Amino acid sequence: MASHSSSSIRRGGRRKDRPGVPTTMAASLVPFLLLLLVSMSSAAMAAKHGGADRRSVRARARARAAFRSRDEWEAYRKIMDRMVAMEKDCNKTIQAKSSLPFLGLFLPNLATYLLDSISSFVFSPDGDIIHCVPCHRQPAFDHPKLRGQKPEDEPVERPVPKGGGAAEEEEGDVYFRQAWSDGGERCPEGTVPIRRTTAQDVMRSSSARRFGMKKPRASNVRRDSTSDGHEHAVGYVTGDQFYGAKASLNVWSAKVASAAEFSLSQIWVISGSFGNDLNTIEAGWQVSPELYGDSNPRFFTYWTTDAYQATGCYNLHCSGFVQTNNRIAMGAAISPTSVYNGRQFDISLLIWKDPHRGNWWLQLGSGPLVGYWPSFLFTHLGGHANMVQFGGEVVNSRPSGSHTPTQMGSGHFPREGFNRAAYFRNVQVVDGDNSLVPAAALRLVADHPGCYDIQGGYNRAWGNYFYYGGPGRNVHCP
């Protein structure tokens, strides 16, 4: 097995400086470029207003054709109305870098310098629109039990390693980089960044009523689930009372073959049976062209209290998760990602239950909190978890009657080891004393090892760890 050199792992928050522009040159050209910007904007405004109306009519007509039933149409309208209200509430918007195409074509560094120097122009290079919304106006507070309230204070007591546990990772700045904030952007204090849902996002979904939700399925989350197309390679612990889980996992741009499929790597905190009373809390990264419209790996959360039937959602698509962090956007792209035979980029996640208030918090490693799932959302998880699971999942829609070539993790098998395969390291759980302990008796299982496999071990640097994933369709996975 390859050695695990901590110096070759790149953790969240470390960035290379952008190539500079001579300050005196930029300063002398700022008045001219501002005049150019105003002129271009004025010339475009008249066409923009007339064109926006026409585009709105066309978008509405396409949505009406896509969602013909009354229930579907009302669900679509509700989502769009929520976006309009959110835009009105926000005090800052981060948009796609699309302004000044002429200037950007001929003077890209100078254009970047200029636009970054003007506080009213803030851009997200991946095309996302991020709204900075007051904390108490986020979707969670549409819930009857939260309406009129504000986010709870952060807990003072947090899980700490128990003696003899796995070594703590060198986390440094535990904020991992996202495309929208790569230039140092963040939302103002008292607000949270929310990725805007567009009409195109909703219309990619087969149902507006279930937009932002996983497809309902009653099959076992862990065991072979070929019947509904979900395949896993995971490590899990069970048979005890768990109050959280922590691990570091590297991020990859997994190739997804079809818009109907996804590839994800995550932590599951689970309670209840594997029938319709299943409760889960989930967090990790995923590539989902249907949900996000691209192939970028994105940070996500999920929850359900009825095995994905009628409750729960991804990210902030429903009243559930309460975000408290102004630097991390749910559903936003993670950048950079790991490189085969090159630098590895991993993120550290901790999900844990506050022993005093009972809410389940999401934390970046041993650092800042992202937000929490209120305890009243859950039935079984109102107390504790009885299973914790770590690993990868893909949807196999069997295009052309063969197994999908959608990748899990890096798209390479575990036997290739460090720098090549996806991994989870420092796999831990939170016990009843609010302490982090190694995930003892971690069981490893792959639904279809010829498609996606898993191999694990233990060492002092990484504690309990495993490699997992694979390419999907190959000679051993027809």
C-alpha positions as CSV (number, residue, x, y, z in Angstrom):
1,M,0.0,0.0,0.0
2,A,1.3,3.4,-0.9
3,S,2.5,5.6,2.0
4,H,0.3,8.5,3.1
5,S,2.5,11.6,3.1
6,S,0.7,14.4,4.8
7,S,2.8,16.9,2.8
8,S,1.2,15.8,-0.5
9,I,-2.3,16.5,0.7
10,R,-3.8,19.9,0.0
11,R,-6.4,21.0,2.5
12,G,-9.2,23.5,2.2
13,G,-8.4,27.2,2.2
14,R,-4.9,27.2,0.7
15,R,-4.6,29.2,-2.5
16,K,-2.2,30.5,-5.0
17,D,-2.1,34.2,-5.6
18,R,-3.6,35.5,-8.8
19,P,-1.1,36.9,-11.3
20,G,-0.9,40.6,-10.5
21,V,-1.4,43.8,-12.6
22,P,1.0,46.7,-12.2
23,T,-0.8,49.0,-9.7
24,T,0.3,52.3,-11.3
25,M,-0.8,51.1,-14.8
26,A,-4.1,49.9,-13.5
27,A,-4.7,53.1,-11.5
28,S,-4.1,55.3,-14.5
29,L,-6.5,53.4,-16.6
30,V,-9.3,53.1,-14.0
31,P,-11.1,56.3,-15.1
32,F,-11.1,55.3,-18.7
33,L,-12.2,51.8,-18.0
34,L,-15.0,53.0,-15.7
35,L,-16.3,55.2,-18.5
36,L,-16.1,52.3,-20.9
37,L,-18.0,50.1,-18.4
38,V,-20.8,52.8,-18.0
39,S,-21.0,53.3,-21.8
40,M,-21.3,49.5,-22.4
41,S,-23.8,49.1,-19.6
42,S,-26.0,52.0,-20.9
43,A,-26.0,50.7,-24.4
44,A,-27.1,47.3,-23.2
45,M,-29.8,48.4,-20.8
46,A,-32.5,49.2,-23.3
47,A,-32.1,45.8,-25.0
48,K,-31.8,44.1,-21.6
49,H,-35.2,45.4,-20.4
50,G,-37.1,44.5,-23.5
51,G,-35.2,41.2,-23.9
52,A,-35.8,40.2,-20.2
53,D,-39.6,40.5,-20.7
54,R,-39.5,38.3,-23.8
55,R,-37.2,35.7,-22.1
56,S,-39.5,35.6,-19.1
57,V,-42.5,34.9,-21.3
58,R,-40.6,32.1,-23.1
59,A,-39.4,30.6,-19.8
60,R,-42.9,30.6,-18.4
61,A,-44.2,28.9,-21.6
62,R,-41.5,26.2,-21.4
63,A,-42.3,25.6,-17.7
64,R,-46.0,25.4,-18.4
65,A,-45.4,22.8,-21.0
66,A,-43.1,20.8,-18.7
67,F,-45.3,20.9,-15.7
68,R,-48.9,20.4,-17.0
69,S,-50.7,19.2,-13.9
70,R,-51.9,21.8,-11.4
71,D,-49.9,20.4,-8.6
72,E,-46.6,20.5,-10.6
73,W,-47.3,24.0,-11.9
74,E,-48.0,25.3,-8.4
75,A,-44.9,23.7,-7.1
76,Y,-42.9,25.4,-9.8
77,R,-44.5,28.7,-9.1
78,K,-43.7,28.4,-5.4
79,I,-40.0,27.7,-6.1
80,M,-39.8,30.7,-8.4
81,D,-41.6,33.0,-6.0
82,R,-39.2,32.0,-3.2
83,M,-36.3,33.0,-5.5
84,V,-37.9,36.4,-6.2
85,A,-38.4,37.0,-2.4
86,M,-34.9,35.9,-1.7
87,E,-33.4,38.3,-4.2
88,K,-35.4,41.1,-2.6
89,D,-34.1,40.2,0.8
90,C,-30.5,39.8,-0.1
91,N,-28.0,42.7,0.4
92,K,-25.3,41.3,-1.9
93,T,-25.3,39.2,-5.0
94,I,-22.3,37.3,-6.5
95,Q,-22.9,36.5,-10.2
96,A,-21.2,34.8,-13.1
97,K,-18.2,36.5,-14.5
98,S,-19.8,37.7,-17.8
99,S,-19.4,41.5,-17.8
100,L,-16.9,43.4,-19.9
101,P,-16.3,40.6,-22.5
102,F,-14.3,43.0,-24.7
103,L,-12.0,44.1,-21.9
104,G,-11.7,40.6,-20.6
105,L,-10.7,39.3,-24.0
106,F,-7.8,41.7,-24.5
107,L,-6.8,42.6,-20.9
108,P,-7.9,39.7,-18.7
109,N,-5.7,40.5,-15.8
110,L,-6.5,44.2,-15.8
111,A,-10.2,43.5,-16.1
112,T,-10.0,41.2,-13.1
113,Y,-8.1,43.8,-11.2
114,L,-10.6,46.6,-12.0
115,L,-13.7,44.6,-11.3
116,D,-12.3,43.2,-8.0
117,S,-11.6,46.8,-7.0
118,I,-15.2,47.9,-7.4
119,S,-17.2,46.8,-4.5
120,S,-20.5,46.5,-6.5
121,F,-19.1,44.0,-8.9
122,V,-18.6,40.5,-7.4
123,F,-18.4,37.5,-9.6
124,S,-18.6,33.7,-9.5
125,P,-16.5,32.1,-12.3
126,D,-18.6,28.9,-12.5
127,G,-21.8,30.7,-13.5
128,D,-23.6,30.3,-10.1
129,I,-25.6,33.2,-8.7
130,I,-25.1,33.5,-4.9
131,H,-27.4,35.7,-2.8
132,C,-26.3,36.9,0.6
133,V,-29.6,36.5,2.5
134,P,-30.3,37.6,6.2
135,C,-30.0,34.5,8.3
136,H,-33.6,34.7,9.6
137,R,-34.9,34.9,6.0
138,Q,-33.4,31.6,4.7
139,P,-35.8,28.8,3.8
140,A,-35.5,27.0,7.1
141,F,-37.5,29.7,8.8
142,D,-40.5,29.0,6.6
143,H,-41.1,26.1,8.9
144,P,-44.0,26.7,11.3
145,K,-41.8,25.8,14.3
146,L,-39.1,28.3,13.3
147,R,-41.1,31.1,11.8
148,G,-40.2,34.4,13.4
149,Q,-37.1,33.0,15.1
150,K,-33.4,33.4,14.4
151,P,-30.6,30.8,14.3
152,E,-29.5,29.4,17.6
153,D,-26.2,30.3,19.2
154,E,-23.3,28.0,18.4
155,P,-22.7,25.4,21.1
156,V,-19.7,25.9,23.3
157,E,-19.0,22.2,23.8
158,R,-17.8,20.4,20.8
159,P,-16.6,16.8,20.3
160,V,-12.9,16.3,21.2
161,P,-10.7,13.2,20.7
162,K,-10.7,10.7,23.5
163,G,-7.3,9.4,24.6
164,G,-6.0,6.7,22.3
165,G,-8.0,7.9,19.3
166,A,-6.7,8.4,15.7
167,A,-4.3,11.3,15.2
168,E,-6.0,14.6,14.4
169,E,-5.3,15.8,10.8
170,E,-3.3,18.9,10.2
171,E,-6.2,21.1,9.2
172,G,-4.7,24.6,9.0
173,D,-7.4,26.9,7.5
174,V,-10.2,24.3,7.4
175,Y,-12.3,26.4,5.0
176,F,-12.2,24.6,1.7
177,R,-12.3,26.6,-1.4
178,Q,-15.4,27.1,-3.5
179,A,-15.5,28.7,-6.9
180,W,-17.7,31.6,-5.9
181,S,-15.4,32.6,-3.0
182,D,-12.1,31.9,-4.6
183,G,-11.2,35.5,-4.7
184,G,-11.7,35.9,-1.0
185,E,-15.4,36.7,-1.3
186,R,-17.8,36.1,1.6
187,C,-21.2,37.3,2.6
188,P,-21.5,40.0,5.2
189,E,-22.0,39.0,8.9
190,G,-25.6,38.2,9.7
191,T,-26.2,36.8,6.2
192,V,-25.7,33.4,4.6
193,P,-24.8,32.6,1.0
194,I,-27.6,30.8,-0.9
195,R,-27.1,29.5,-4.5
196,R,-29.9,30.7,-6.7
197,T,-32.3,28.1,-8.2
198,T,-33.1,28.9,-11.8
199,A,-36.0,27.9,-13.9
200,Q,-33.7,25.7,-15.9
201,D,-32.6,23.9,-12.7
202,V,-36.3,23.0,-11.9
203,M,-37.1,22.0,-15.5
204,R,-34.3,19.5,-15.5
205,S,-36.1,17.7,-12.8
206,S,-38.8,15.2,-13.7
207,S,-41.1,16.7,-11.0
208,A,-41.3,20.2,-9.6
209,R,-43.0,18.8,-6.5
210,R,-39.9,16.7,-5.8
211,F,-37.3,19.2,-7.0
212,G,-34.3,19.0,-4.6
213,M,-35.3,15.6,-3.3
214,K,-33.9,12.2,-3.8
215,K,-36.1,9.7,-5.6
216,P,-38.2,7.7,-3.2
217,R,-36.9,4.2,-2.5
218,A,-37.6,1.6,0.2
219,S,-34.5,-0.5,-0.4
220,N,-31.8,-0.9,2.2
221,V,-29.4,2.1,2.2
222,R,-26.4,-0.2,2.8
223,R,-27.0,-3.5,1.1
224,D,-27.2,-4.4,-2.6
225,S,-29.7,-2.1,-4.2
226,T,-29.6,-3.1,-7.8
227,S,-33.4,-3.0,-8.0
228,D,-33.4,0.8,-7.9
229,G,-30.1,1.4,-9.6
230,H,-28.2,2.7,-6.5
231,E,-24.8,1.1,-6.0
232,H,-22.4,1.6,-3.0
233,A,-18.9,1.0,-1.8
234,V,-19.0,1.9,1.9
235,G,-17.6,1.4,5.4
236,Y,-20.1,1.3,8.2
237,V,-20.4,0.7,12.0
238,T,-23.6,-0.4,13.7
239,G,-24.9,-2.0,16.9
240,D,-24.2,0.9,19.2
241,Q,-25.5,4.4,20.0
242,F,-23.7,7.1,17.9
243,Y,-23.9,10.8,18.3
244,G,-22.0,11.9,15.3
245,A,-19.2,11.0,12.8
246,K,-16.1,12.6,11.4
247,A,-13.8,11.9,8.4
248,S,-11.6,13.5,5.8
249,L,-12.3,12.6,2.1
250,N,-10.6,13.7,-1.0
251,V,-12.6,15.5,-3.8
252,W,-12.6,14.4,-7.4
253,S,-14.3,15.5,-10.6
254,A,-16.0,12.2,-11.1
255,K,-17.4,11.7,-14.7
256,V,-21.2,11.1,-14.7
257,A,-22.4,9.5,-18.0
258,S,-26.1,10.6,-17.9
259,A,-28.2,13.5,-16.5
260,A,-30.3,10.8,-14.8
261,E,-27.3,9.6,-12.7
262,F,-25.1,11.0,-10.0
263,S,-21.9,10.2,-8.2
264,L,-21.3,11.1,-4.6
265,S,-19.0,10.6,-1.6
266,Q,-20.5,11.3,1.8
267,I,-21.1,10.5,5.5
268,W,-24.5,9.1,6.5
269,V,-25.8,9.3,10.1
270,I,-28.7,6.8,10.2
271,S,-31.4,5.7,12.6
272,G,-34.6,3.7,12.4
273,S,-35.3,0.6,10.4
274,F,-34.7,0.4,6.6
275,G,-38.4,0.7,6.0
276,N,-40.3,3.9,5.6
277,D,-39.3,5.2,9.0
278,L,-35.6,5.6,8.1
279,N,-34.0,8.8,9.4
280,T,-30.7,10.1,7.8
281,I,-28.4,13.1,7.9
282,E,-26.0,13.3,5.1
283,A,-23.1,15.5,3.9
284,G,-20.3,15.3,1.4
285,W,-19.6,16.1,-2.2
286,Q,-21.5,15.1,-5.3
287,V,-21.6,15.4,-9.1
288,S,-25.2,15.7,-10.3
289,P,-25.9,17.2,-13.7
290,E,-29.6,17.0,-13.2
291,L,-29.6,19.0,-9.9
292,Y,-26.9,21.5,-10.7
293,G,-26.7,21.6,-14.5
294,D,-22.9,20.8,-14.8
295,S,-20.2,18.3,-13.9
296,N,-18.6,20.1,-11.0
297,P,-18.2,18.4,-7.7
298,R,-20.3,20.3,-5.2
299,F,-20.6,20.4,-1.4
300,F,-24.0,19.2,-0.3
301,T,-26.2,18.1,2.6
302,Y,-29.4,16.0,2.8
303,W,-31.9,14.7,5.3
304,T,-35.0,12.6,5.5
305,T,-37.3,11.1,8.1
306,D,-39.2,8.7,6.0
307,A,-36.7,6.9,3.7
308,Y,-36.8,9.7,1.1
309,Q,-40.5,9.4,0.6
310,A,-42.0,12.9,1.4
311,T,-39.6,14.6,3.8
312,G,-36.2,16.2,3.5
313,C,-34.2,17.7,0.6
314,Y,-30.7,18.7,-0.6
315,N,-29.1,21.7,0.8
316,L,-31.5,24.6,1.4
317,H,-34.2,23.5,-1.0
318,C,-36.8,23.1,1.8
319,S,-37.4,24.1,5.4
320,G,-34.9,22.0,7.3
321,F,-31.2,22.7,7.6
322,V,-30.4,26.1,9.3
323,Q,-27.2,27.6,7.9
324,T,-25.1,29.9,10.2
325,N,-21.9,30.2,8.2
326,N,-21.3,33.2,5.8
327,R,-18.4,31.7,3.9
328,I,-19.7,28.3,2.7
329,A,-22.5,28.0,0.1
330,M,-24.5,24.7,0.0
331,G,-24.5,23.3,-3.5
332,A,-21.6,25.4,-4.7
333,A,-18.7,23.9,-6.6
334,I,-15.5,22.9,-4.7
335,S,-12.3,24.0,-6.3
336,P,-9.6,22.8,-6.7
337,T,-10.0,19.0,-6.9
338,S,-7.6,16.1,-6.6
339,V,-5.4,15.2,-9.6
340,Y,-4.5,11.6,-10.6
341,N,-0.8,11.1,-9.8
342,G,-0.8,14.7,-8.4
343,R,-1.9,16.8,-5.5
344,Q,-4.7,15.5,-3.4
345,F,-7.4,17.9,-2.1
346,D,-9.5,16.8,0.8
347,I,-12.2,18.2,3.0
348,S,-12.8,17.3,6.7
349,L,-16.5,17.0,7.9
350,L,-17.9,16.4,11.3
351,I,-21.6,15.8,12.1
352,W,-22.5,15.8,15.8
353,K,-25.4,16.1,18.1
354,D,-25.3,18.9,20.7
355,P,-25.9,17.2,24.0
356,H,-27.7,20.2,25.5
357,R,-30.1,21.4,22.7
358,G,-30.3,18.2,20.8
359,N,-29.7,19.7,17.3
360,W,-27.3,18.0,14.8
361,W,-24.5,20.3,13.8
362,L,-22.3,20.2,10.7
363,Q,-18.7,21.3,11.2
364,L,-15.7,21.7,9.0
365,G,-13.2,19.4,10.7
366,S,-12.2,20.9,14.0
367,G,-13.0,24.4,12.8
368,P,-16.1,26.5,12.0
369,L,-19.7,25.4,12.1
370,V,-21.7,25.4,8.9
371,G,-25.2,25.1,10.5
372,Y,-27.6,22.6,12.1
373,W,-30.5,20.3,11.6
374,P,-33.1,21.1,14.3
375,S,-33.9,18.0,16.4
376,F,-37.7,18.4,15.9
377,L,-37.2,17.4,12.2
378,F,-36.5,13.8,13.3
379,T,-38.2,10.9,14.9
380,H,-35.4,8.3,15.6
381,L,-32.6,10.7,15.2
382,G,-34.2,12.8,17.9
383,G,-32.3,10.5,20.2
384,H,-29.2,9.0,18.6
385,A,-28.0,7.1,15.5
386,N,-27.7,3.4,15.4
387,M,-25.6,3.3,12.2
388,V,-22.9,5.5,10.7
389,Q,-21.8,5.0,7.1
390,F,-18.9,6.5,5.0
391,G,-18.3,6.0,1.3
392,G,-19.5,6.4,-2.3
393,E,-22.8,5.9,-4.1
394,V,-23.7,6.1,-7.8
395,V,-26.9,5.7,-9.8
396,N,-26.7,3.1,-12.5
397,S,-29.5,3.7,-15.1
398,R,-28.0,1.0,-17.3
399,P,-27.8,3.0,-20.6
400,S,-28.1,0.8,-23.7
401,G,-28.7,-2.2,-21.4
402,S,-25.1,-2.2,-20.0
403,H,-23.7,-1.0,-16.7
404,T,-23.1,2.8,-16.6
405,P,-19.5,4.1,-17.1
406,T,-20.3,6.7,-14.4
407,Q,-17.3,6.9,-12.0
408,M,-17.3,6.6,-8.3
409,G,-14.6,8.6,-6.5
410,S,-11.6,9.0,-8.8
411,G,-12.9,6.5,-11.3
412,H,-10.0,4.1,-10.3
413,F,-10.0,1.0,-8.1
414,P,-8.8,1.0,-4.5
415,R,-5.8,-1.2,-5.3
416,E,-4.1,1.8,-7.0
417,G,-3.7,3.5,-3.7
418,F,-2.7,7.0,-2.7
419,N,-2.6,9.8,-5.4
420,R,-4.8,7.6,-7.6
421,A,-7.8,6.3,-5.7
422,A,-10.4,8.1,-3.6
423,Y,-10.1,7.7,0.1
424,F,-11.7,8.4,3.5
425,R,-9.2,8.8,6.4
426,N,-9.4,9.4,10.1
427,V,-12.8,7.7,10.2
428,Q,-14.3,8.4,13.6
429,V,-17.6,8.5,15.5
430,V,-18.9,10.5,18.4
431,D,-19.8,8.5,21.5
432,G,-22.2,9.3,24.4
433,D,-19.5,11.4,26.2
434,N,-19.3,13.7,23.2
435,S,-15.9,12.3,22.4
436,L,-14.4,11.4,19.1
437,V,-13.3,7.8,19.0
438,P,-12.0,5.6,16.2
439,A,-14.7,3.8,14.2
440,A,-14.0,0.4,15.7
441,A,-15.1,-2.7,13.8
442,L,-15.5,-0.7,10.6
443,R,-17.1,-3.1,8.1
444,L,-16.4,-2.6,4.4
445,V,-18.8,-3.7,1.7
446,A,-19.1,-3.1,-2.1
447,D,-22.4,-4.0,-3.9
448,H,-20.5,-4.9,-7.1
449,P,-16.8,-5.1,-6.6
450,G,-16.1,-5.5,-10.3
451,C,-17.6,-2.1,-10.8
452,Y,-16.7,-0.2,-7.6
453,D,-14.6,-1.7,-4.8
454,I,-13.3,-0.9,-1.4
455,Q,-10.2,-1.8,0.6
456,G,-9.2,-0.5,4.1
457,G,-6.6,-0.5,6.8
458,Y,-5.2,1.4,9.8
459,N,-2.0,3.4,10.5
460,R,-0.9,6.0,13.0
461,A,-1.2,8.9,10.5
462,W,-4.5,8.1,9.0
463,G,-6.2,6.1,11.8
464,N,-9.0,4.0,10.2
465,Y,-9.0,4.6,6.5
466,F,-10.2,3.1,3.2
467,Y,-9.8,3.5,-0.5
468,Y,-12.9,3.0,-2.6
469,G,-14.5,3.6,-6.1
470,G,-14.0,2.5,-9.6
471,P,-14.8,3.2,-13.3
472,G,-18.2,1.5,-13.6
473,R,-18.4,-0.4,-16.9
474,N,-15.4,-2.5,-17.7
475,V,-14.6,-6.1,-18.6
476,H,-15.4,-7.2,-15.1
477,C,-18.6,-5.1,-15.0
478,P,-20.4,-5.5,-18.3
